[in-house]
Amino acid sequence: MLDEITRTRIVDDLEGAYRTRAPLPLLTRTYPGIEVEDAYRIQEAFVARRVAGGARIAGYKVGLTSKPMQEMAGSDEPDFSAVTDGMFLPEGTPISAANFFDPMIEIEIAFVMKSALKGPGILPVDVIRATDFVVPAIEIVDFRVARAPGMNIIDTVADLAACGGVVLGANPRRLEAIDVRRVQGSILRNGHVEQEGEASAVLGNPVTAVAWLANKLGGFGVAFEPGQVILTGSFVRAFPIKAGDEIVCRFDQGLGDVATSFV
């Protein structure tokens, strides 16, 4: 475990990375004694500073919910982070690639909450009752802690679970109208299919991912609030993008497309 002074220094360094545009070296390499609990405390302090500066927690993300993404991060369990309102970007508006450090794309299903949900003891059926609708989503994964051999879940958790931005589609579907487990999705870059997969890769069912996070956050006294967006994790491996790329995430079962471009 790290002491409070060291954790605060890491938060300062993460904030500084946004100003200098220089990513940090692996925290696990710089601080050999760092543990997962340290990483979540660092994340919590970083988000608290954003909120103190006027940001609002607009939702949460579950990450590393599929085997491909766990393998990428060297983990055997999901991770999570709060997502603030400024991280949600409008669909169809070009995004500057220079605003990110090392951006990658993920395809996800986002749940929008109808009612509050707080663990422990949350079951998938509770998630279904509390969900207003789901929408297609793009998560822009980004790394303020630079990717390097040996990177693991501790490095990503401290870094907002590697969340850089979110683009939501505007074609909502009620859970009772679809089989969310069997939603098929593909990522197209510049018109070419890069990745394809099924939502069942997300812990067997994206609903399970929402229940897992509700129970995890309930241990910290945190609840999902009405209107908040829960990103359930990618069901394909993330891949890097650059300026000039046009991205479309395409879903079946009526969820349709969500698109963005980078300049």
Number of C-alpha atoms within 10 A of each C-alpha: 14 14 9 12 8 15 20 15 12 21 21 14 16 21 15 15 16 14 9 8 13 14 18 17 15 21 21 17 12 10 13 11 11 19 15 17 14 20 26 21 17 25 25 17 18 21 21 15 14 15 14 10 9 10 16 16 18 19 23 22 25 23 25 28 26 22 20 16 22 19 13 14 20 15 16 14 14 23 24 26 25 19 26 18 17 13 17 17 17 14 18 12 12 16 17 13 17 13 11 19 19 21 22 20 24 23 30 25 28 28 30 22 23 18 15 14 23 21 20 18 12 19 16 16 11 15 23 19 13 19 24 18 19 25 24 28 29 28 27 25 22 23 21 28 23 19 18 9 7 11 20 20 25 23 27 29 25 29 25 26 27 26 25 23 20 25 20 25 23 15 14 18 19 16 16 9 10 15 12 20 17 16 18 17 25 22 27 18 19 13 11 12 14 15 18 17 18 19 26 18 19 27 21 15 20 27 24 21 23 29 24 21 26 24 20 20 19 18 13 10 11 14 18 25 18 17 16 21 23 25 31 30 30 29 29 26 21 21 14 12 18 16 13 15 16 18 22 21 25 21 25 14 14 15 23 17 21 23 23 20 21 16 12
